[in-house]
Amino acid sequence: MIKTTLIIDGMMCGMCESHINDTIRQSFKIKKVASSRAKGTTEIISDEPLDEKALREAIGKTGYRVLEMRSEPYEKKRFSLFGRK
């Protein structure tokens, strides 16, 4: 799996976060998306790398701007009763 982190300009409220999350869900095949207006970030978990140009265009159409995009391998964290594994 891949974790893609976006730095987004213009998120001011919870509706901004929802608008970006909904756009990403509708435009791409993903596992999870979460946005934070306080941090100015959106984190996306997907099976395959996302097309950067298509992602920037989809978000740009909503009125927000992607300032930075980075991707890295993602491994789901495992927990046990005695702490992290």
SVG drawing of the C-alpha trace seen along z (x, -y; Angstrom):
<svg xmlns="http://www.w3.org/2000/svg" viewBox="-19 -30 27 39">
<polyline fill="none" stroke="black" stroke-width="0.4" points="0.0,0.0 1.0,-3.6 0.5,-6.7 0.3,-9.9 0.5,-13.2 -0.7,-16.4 0.0,-19.9 -3.1,-21.9 -3.6,-25.7 -7.0,-27.1 -8.7,-24.7 -10.4,-26.8 -13.2,-24.7 -14.6,-21.2 -16.6,-21.6 -13.4,-22.3 -12.0,-19.0 -15.1,-17.2 -15.1,-18.7 -11.6,-17.6 -12.2,-14.1 -15.3,-13.6 -13.6,-14.8 -10.7,-12.3 -13.1,-9.4 -15.1,-10.1 -12.1,-10.5 -9.7,-7.8 -9.8,-4.2 -8.5,-4.6 -8.7,-2.8 -8.8,-5.9 -8.6,-9.7 -8.3,-12.2 -7.8,-15.9 -6.7,-18.4 -7.4,-22.1 -5.2,-22.8 -2.2,-21.1 -3.1,-21.9 -2.7,-18.3 -4.6,-15.4 -3.4,-11.8 -4.5,-9.2 -4.0,-5.4 -4.3,-3.5 -3.2,-0.1 -1.4,-1.8 0.4,-5.1 -2.0,-8.0 -1.5,-10.0 -0.1,-13.3 -1.3,-15.4 -4.9,-14.0 -4.9,-14.5 -3.7,-18.1 -6.4,-18.7 -9.2,-17.2 -8.4,-19.2 -7.8,-22.3 -11.3,-22.1 -12.6,-22.4 -10.8,-25.8 -8.0,-24.5 -4.3,-24.2 -1.9,-21.4 1.4,-22.9 3.3,-19.7 2.8,-16.0 4.8,-13.0 4.3,-9.3 5.8,-6.5 5.2,-2.9 2.6,-2.3 2.3,0.6 -0.7,1.0 0.4,0.7 -0.2,3.8 -1.0,3.7 -1.0,6.4 -2.2,6.5 1.3,5.7 2.1,2.8 3.1,2.3 4.5,5.1"/>
</svg>
